[in-house]
Amino acid sequence: MYIPQIQLNRLQSLCLPGKVVIILRSNNYFWRTYDQKEIDWVEEREGKLFGYEFKWSEVAKPPKLWLETYPEASFESIHQSNYFPFIT
């Protein structure tokens, strides 16, 4: 798993502070393949992976390789219509 320094965009900056309680109890990663497919935020907690993609105006689909490599992992697109439950 490649874990570079995370550069936050506007929505990520808005969403991530609300995850502090979860962050304290999870390992957190940024996931990217060599061909630049990526997931903005990955939480590993209780032996499970939870992938989140932050988009302001669109719903994102998980990368095919994410689904193939981690079939038991969840994926959620966080956008302006559903971000509030994510941060609270």
C-alpha positions in Angstrom: 0.0 0.0 0.0 1.5 3.4 -1.0 1.0 6.1 1.6 2.1 9.5 0.5 1.6 12.8 2.3 -2.0 13.7 2.2 -2.9 17.0 0.6 -6.4 18.0 1.5 -8.8 19.7 -0.8 -11.7 21.9 0.5 -14.2 19.1 1.1 -11.6 16.9 2.7 -10.7 19.7 5.1 -14.3 20.1 5.9 -15.0 16.4 6.5 -11.9 15.1 8.2 -12.1 17.1 11.5 -15.4 15.4 12.4 -13.7 12.0 12.1 -11.3 12.6 15.1 -13.0 10.1 17.3 -12.7 7.4 14.7 -9.2 8.4 13.8 -8.0 7.8 17.3 -9.2 4.2 17.0 -8.2 3.4 13.4 -5.2 3.2 11.1 -5.6 5.7 8.3 -4.2 5.6 4.8 -4.3 7.1 1.3 -4.6 4.4 -1.4 -3.2 4.9 -4.9 -2.2 2.6 -7.7 0.8 3.1 -10.1 -1.7 4.2 -12.8 -3.1 7.0 -10.5 -6.4 5.3 -9.4 -6.9 6.5 -5.8 -9.1 6.6 -2.8 -8.8 9.7 -0.7 -9.2 8.2 2.8 -9.0 4.6 4.0 -9.7 3.6 7.6 -8.7 0.2 8.9 -10.6 -0.6 12.1 -11.7 -3.8 13.7 -10.0 -5.8 11.0 -12.0 -4.1 8.2 -11.3 -1.5 5.5 -13.5 1.5 4.8 -12.7 3.5 1.7 -13.9 7.1 1.2 -13.7 9.3 -1.9 -14.4 13.0 -1.4 -16.1 14.9 -4.3 -17.9 18.1 -4.0 -20.4 17.8 -6.9 -20.3 14.2 -8.1 -20.7 10.6 -6.9 -17.4 8.6 -7.3 -17.2 4.9 -8.1 -14.5 2.7 -6.5 -11.5 1.8 -8.6 -11.8 -1.7 -10.1 -8.5 -2.8 -8.5 -9.8 -1.7 -5.0 -12.8 -4.0 -5.4 -10.7 -6.9 -6.7 -8.0 -6.5 -4.1 -10.2 -5.9 -1.1 -13.6 -7.6 -1.9 -14.7 -7.3 1.8 -13.9 -3.6 2.0 -16.6 -1.0 1.9 -16.5 2.2 -0.2 -18.5 5.4 0.1 -18.5 8.5 -1.9 -18.8 11.6 0.3 -20.2 14.7 -1.5 -22.1 17.9 -0.7 -25.4 16.0 -0.3 -24.2 13.4 2.2 -21.2 14.9 4.0 -22.9 16.0 7.2 -23.7 12.5 8.6 -20.0 11.6 7.8 -18.6 14.4 10.0 -21.0 14.0 12.9 
